[in-house]
Amino acid sequence: MRGGYRQLNRSSRPEVKSPMRSGCRNRFQSRQWCMLIFCDESGDPGLSTKSGSSFYFAVAMLYCADGETAARLADAQEKTRAGLRWSGEFKWAKMPSDVRMPYLTAMAPFLIAHRVAIWNKKHGPLPSGCRPEVAVMLHCYNAFGFKKPAVRIVIDGERDRLRSSEIRAALGAREVRMEQSHACPQLQMADMLVGFHAYAWREGWRNVPKGLHHLEANLRWCR
């Protein structure tokens, strides 16, 4: 997350400026886009569970039927930003707890079409010919039950042609593209979703606001 992102003093009411580049909010608004998937990860895909390595790996995918749906989600997030008086990027790991849950509570009605897959590494390696990272992505993607492949999958990360090709082949998507989350509001939503589900699993759903318990239905386990 870039320097300078912070939560504003809620007693003051200055204009909240989005950290996104101008015009990025409507990046996928064109009618030409359909079946968009925005993907983010949490945890460590390596098999090791030694000190310093997480014992889980999770993937979240947010589905938008078309570019107009993606743009509506971006608009909803900007309204949520104003209500929270938050001037930075929405990233679960770098936000205070008193902003995380209010964000999810405000955005939950708009984030219906998502899936999260979690691999508990304590249960051993996944029975797949893919690398663990790709295997969990595939599990998450298949949970949607699509009848035809997604047109574009957008993943938070640096551009990597080999990685994109591997994921495209495994998932059967037409295109896989890497983007930076600070410039893509839908990737920020995927980040918040995967962070939330990982938190709810680690800490227990009893520690999650009851108004968010319905999101557990979007969770899948990798066996």
C-alpha positions as CSV (number, residue, x, y, z in Angstrom):
1,M,0.0,0.0,0.0
2,R,1.4,3.4,-1.0
3,G,2.6,5.8,1.7
4,G,0.1,8.4,2.9
5,Y,-2.9,6.1,3.1
6,R,-4.7,6.6,6.4
7,Q,-8.0,6.7,8.1
8,L,-9.3,10.3,8.4
9,N,-10.3,11.8,11.7
10,R,-14.1,11.2,11.7
11,S,-14.7,14.5,13.6
12,S,-13.5,16.4,10.5
13,R,-15.4,16.3,7.2
14,P,-13.0,17.2,4.4
15,E,-13.6,15.8,1.0
16,V,-12.4,12.2,0.7
17,K,-10.2,11.6,-2.3
18,S,-9.9,8.2,-3.8
19,P,-6.4,6.8,-4.3
20,M,-7.3,5.3,-7.6
21,R,-6.0,6.9,-10.8
22,S,-8.4,9.1,-12.7
23,G,-10.8,7.0,-14.9
24,C,-9.8,3.7,-13.5
25,R,-13.1,3.3,-11.7
26,N,-14.7,2.8,-15.1
27,R,-11.9,0.6,-16.6
28,F,-14.2,-2.3,-17.2
29,Q,-17.5,-0.3,-17.8
30,S,-17.5,-0.9,-21.6
31,R,-20.3,-3.2,-22.8
32,Q,-17.7,-5.3,-24.6
33,W,-16.7,-6.9,-21.2
34,C,-18.7,-9.9,-20.0
35,M,-17.9,-12.6,-17.4
36,L,-15.2,-10.8,-15.5
37,I,-13.5,-12.4,-12.5
38,F,-11.5,-10.5,-10.0
39,C,-9.1,-12.6,-7.9
40,D,-6.9,-12.1,-4.9
41,E,-5.0,-14.5,-2.6
42,S,-4.1,-14.7,1.1
43,G,-1.5,-16.8,2.9
44,D,1.4,-18.9,1.6
45,P,0.9,-21.5,-1.2
46,G,4.1,-23.4,-0.1
47,L,3.7,-26.7,1.7
48,S,5.8,-25.6,4.7
49,T,4.0,-24.7,7.9
50,K,7.1,-23.8,9.9
51,S,7.4,-20.6,11.8
52,G,6.9,-17.6,9.5
53,S,4.7,-19.5,7.0
54,S,1.0,-19.5,7.2
55,F,-0.8,-22.9,7.6
56,Y,-3.4,-21.9,5.0
57,F,-3.8,-20.5,1.5
58,A,-7.0,-18.9,0.3
59,V,-8.3,-17.5,-3.0
60,A,-11.2,-15.1,-3.4
61,M,-13.0,-14.6,-6.8
62,L,-15.5,-11.8,-7.4
63,Y,-17.8,-12.4,-10.4
64,C,-19.2,-9.5,-12.5
65,A,-21.5,-10.5,-15.3
66,D,-20.5,-7.5,-17.4
67,G,-18.6,-4.2,-17.4
68,E,-21.7,-2.3,-16.2
69,T,-21.9,-4.6,-13.1
70,A,-18.2,-4.0,-12.4
71,A,-18.7,-0.2,-12.6
72,R,-21.7,-0.3,-10.3
73,L,-19.6,-2.2,-7.7
74,A,-16.9,0.5,-8.0
75,D,-19.6,3.2,-7.5
76,A,-20.8,1.4,-4.4
77,Q,-17.3,1.2,-3.0
78,E,-16.8,4.9,-3.5
79,K,-20.0,5.7,-1.5
80,T,-18.8,3.3,1.2
81,R,-15.4,5.1,1.3
82,A,-17.2,8.5,1.8
83,G,-19.3,7.0,4.6
84,L,-16.3,5.5,6.4
85,R,-14.1,8.6,5.9
86,W,-11.4,6.4,4.5
87,S,-8.9,7.9,2.1
88,G,-6.7,4.9,1.4
89,E,-6.7,1.6,-0.5
90,F,-9.1,-1.0,0.9
91,K,-6.7,-3.8,2.0
92,W,-7.7,-6.1,4.8
93,A,-4.2,-6.6,6.3
94,K,-3.5,-2.9,6.4
95,M,-6.8,-1.6,7.8
96,P,-7.9,-1.1,11.4
97,S,-10.6,-3.5,12.7
98,D,-13.1,-0.6,13.2
99,V,-13.0,-0.1,9.4
100,R,-12.9,-3.6,8.2
101,M,-16.3,-4.9,9.4
102,P,-18.2,-1.7,8.6
103,Y,-16.8,-1.9,5.1
104,L,-18.0,-5.5,4.7
105,T,-21.4,-4.7,6.3
106,A,-21.9,-1.8,3.8
107,M,-20.6,-3.8,0.8
108,A,-22.1,-7.2,1.5
109,P,-25.4,-6.6,-0.4
110,F,-23.3,-5.9,-3.6
111,L,-20.8,-8.8,-3.2
112,I,-23.3,-11.7,-3.6
113,A,-21.5,-13.3,-6.6
114,H,-18.2,-14.4,-5.0
115,R,-16.5,-17.6,-3.9
116,V,-13.6,-18.2,-1.5
117,A,-11.6,-21.4,-1.4
118,I,-9.3,-22.2,1.5
119,W,-6.6,-24.9,1.6
120,N,-5.7,-26.0,5.1
121,K,-2.1,-27.2,4.6
122,K,-2.2,-29.2,7.8
123,H,-4.3,-31.7,5.8
124,G,-1.5,-32.3,3.4
125,P,-0.9,-31.6,-0.3
126,L,-3.8,-31.2,-2.7
127,P,-4.5,-34.1,-5.2
128,S,-3.8,-32.1,-8.3
129,G,-1.3,-31.9,-11.1
130,C,-1.1,-28.1,-10.7
131,R,0.9,-26.1,-8.4
132,P,-1.0,-25.5,-5.1
133,E,-1.7,-21.9,-5.9
134,V,-3.3,-22.8,-9.2
135,A,-5.1,-25.8,-7.8
136,V,-6.8,-23.6,-5.2
137,M,-7.7,-21.1,-7.9
138,L,-9.2,-23.9,-9.9
139,H,-11.3,-25.1,-7.0
140,C,-12.6,-21.6,-6.3
141,Y,-13.4,-21.0,-10.0
142,N,-15.2,-24.3,-10.4
143,A,-17.4,-23.5,-7.4
144,F,-19.3,-21.0,-9.6
145,G,-20.4,-23.8,-11.9
146,F,-20.0,-21.7,-15.0
147,K,-21.4,-23.2,-18.2
148,K,-18.8,-21.4,-20.3
149,P,-15.4,-20.0,-19.6
150,A,-14.8,-16.5,-18.2
151,V,-13.8,-13.9,-20.7
152,R,-11.2,-12.3,-18.4
153,I,-9.7,-13.1,-15.0
154,V,-8.0,-10.1,-13.3
155,I,-5.5,-11.1,-10.6
156,D,-3.8,-8.8,-8.1
157,G,-0.1,-8.9,-8.8
158,E,2.8,-8.0,-11.1
159,R,2.5,-8.9,-14.8
160,D,3.9,-12.4,-15.4
161,R,3.3,-13.9,-18.8
162,L,4.3,-17.4,-17.7
163,R,2.0,-17.4,-14.7
164,S,-0.8,-15.9,-16.7
165,S,-0.5,-18.6,-19.3
166,E,-0.4,-21.4,-16.6
167,I,-3.6,-20.1,-14.9
168,R,-5.4,-19.5,-18.2
169,A,-4.7,-23.1,-19.3
170,A,-5.7,-24.6,-16.0
171,L,-9.0,-22.6,-15.6
172,G,-9.9,-22.5,-19.3
173,A,-10.3,-18.7,-19.3
174,R,-9.9,-16.7,-22.5
175,E,-7.6,-14.2,-20.9
176,V,-5.7,-13.8,-17.5
177,R,-4.4,-10.4,-16.7
178,M,-2.4,-9.1,-13.7
179,E,-3.3,-5.7,-12.3
180,Q,-2.3,-3.6,-9.3
181,S,-5.0,-3.4,-6.7
182,H,-4.5,0.2,-5.8
183,A,-5.8,1.0,-9.4
184,C,-8.6,-1.5,-9.5
185,P,-11.5,-1.2,-7.0
186,Q,-12.9,-4.7,-7.8
187,L,-9.5,-6.2,-6.8
188,Q,-9.7,-4.3,-3.5
189,M,-13.1,-6.0,-2.9
190,A,-11.6,-9.4,-3.6
191,D,-8.8,-8.6,-1.1
192,M,-11.3,-7.6,1.6
193,L,-13.3,-10.8,0.9
194,V,-10.4,-13.2,1.1
195,G,-9.1,-11.4,4.2
196,F,-12.5,-11.6,5.8
197,H,-13.1,-15.3,5.2
198,A,-9.6,-16.2,6.4
199,Y,-10.2,-14.1,9.6
200,A,-13.6,-15.7,10.2
201,W,-12.1,-19.2,9.8
202,R,-9.1,-18.5,12.1
203,E,-11.0,-16.6,14.8
204,G,-14.4,-18.3,14.5
205,W,-17.6,-17.0,13.0
206,R,-18.8,-16.2,16.5
207,N,-16.4,-13.2,16.4
208,V,-18.0,-12.0,13.1
209,P,-21.0,-9.6,13.1
210,K,-24.2,-11.6,12.7
211,G,-25.1,-9.5,9.8
212,L,-22.2,-11.1,7.9
213,H,-22.8,-14.7,8.8
214,H,-24.6,-15.4,5.5
215,L,-21.3,-14.9,3.6
216,E,-20.1,-18.3,4.9
217,A,-22.3,-19.9,2.2
218,N,-19.7,-18.6,-0.3
219,L,-16.8,-20.5,1.3
220,R,-15.4,-23.7,-0.1
221,W,-12.8,-26.1,1.2
222,C,-10.0,-27.6,-0.8
223,R,-9.7,-31.3,0.0
